[in-house]
């Protein structure tokens, strides 16, 4: 089943709610990416994790000025300027 996560769940996830965090980490690419980055000591905004997960899953590059994307593995950056 595909699931869209509401802001109220993300808030609890960011608080490291032990009932909610594992569910996201296991079930969602964004959750896995966020967790993986936290383990490395790097905090990436959830919105950036969502963009990175969507790009990676769809073979797309991210066009950004945000330097945080450089630290996310497997994200191709679009740099045409």
C-alpha positions as CSV (number, residue, x, y, z in Angstrom):
1,X,0.0,0.0,0.0
2,X,1.2,3.5,-0.8
3,X,1.1,5.9,2.1
4,X,1.3,9.7,2.3
5,X,2.6,10.9,5.7
6,X,0.9,13.9,7.3
7,X,2.8,16.7,9.1
8,X,1.6,15.5,12.5
9,X,3.4,12.2,12.0
10,X,6.6,13.9,10.8
11,X,6.6,16.0,13.9
12,X,6.5,12.9,16.1
13,X,9.2,11.3,13.9
14,X,11.5,14.3,14.4
15,X,10.9,14.1,18.2
16,X,12.1,10.5,17.8
17,X,8.8,9.0,19.0
18,X,9.7,5.4,19.5
19,X,6.3,4.2,18.3
20,X,6.4,6.2,15.0
21,X,10.0,6.5,14.0
22,X,10.6,2.8,13.4
23,X,7.5,2.6,11.2
24,X,8.7,5.4,9.0
25,X,12.3,4.1,8.9
26,X,11.1,0.7,7.7
27,X,8.4,1.8,5.3
28,X,9.3,5.0,3.6
29,X,12.3,5.9,1.5
30,X,12.3,9.4,3.0
31,X,12.4,7.9,6.5
32,X,15.2,5.5,5.6
33,X,17.3,8.4,4.1
34,X,16.7,10.7,7.1
35,X,17.7,7.9,9.5
36,X,20.8,7.0,7.4
37,X,21.9,10.6,7.4
38,X,21.2,11.0,11.2
39,X,23.5,7.9,11.8
40,X,26.3,9.8,10.0
41,X,25.7,12.8,12.2
42,X,24.2,14.8,9.4
43,X,20.8,16.4,9.8
44,X,18.9,17.1,6.5
45,X,15.6,18.8,6.4
46,X,12.7,16.4,5.9
47,X,11.6,18.4,2.8
48,X,15.1,17.9,1.3
49,X,14.9,14.2,2.1
50,X,11.5,14.0,0.3
51,X,13.0,15.7,-2.7
52,X,16.0,13.5,-2.7
53,X,14.0,10.3,-2.4
54,X,11.6,11.3,-5.2
55,X,14.6,12.2,-7.5
56,X,16.4,9.0,-6.7
57,X,13.4,6.8,-7.2
58,X,12.6,8.4,-10.5
59,X,16.1,8.7,-12.0
60,X,16.0,12.5,-11.8
61,X,18.6,15.1,-11.0
62,X,18.0,17.8,-8.3
63,X,18.4,21.4,-9.5
64,X,19.3,23.3,-6.4
65,X,21.5,25.9,-4.8
66,X,21.2,24.1,-1.4
67,X,24.5,22.7,-0.4
68,X,22.9,20.0,1.8
69,X,22.1,17.9,-1.2
70,X,25.8,17.3,-1.8
71,X,26.0,15.3,1.4
72,X,23.1,13.0,0.4
73,X,24.4,9.8,-1.2
74,X,23.0,8.7,-4.6
75,X,21.5,12.0,-5.4
76,X,22.5,13.3,-8.8
77,X,22.7,17.1,-9.0
78,X,21.8,19.2,-12.0
79,X,24.4,21.9,-12.5
80,X,23.9,23.9,-15.7
81,X,25.1,27.3,-14.5
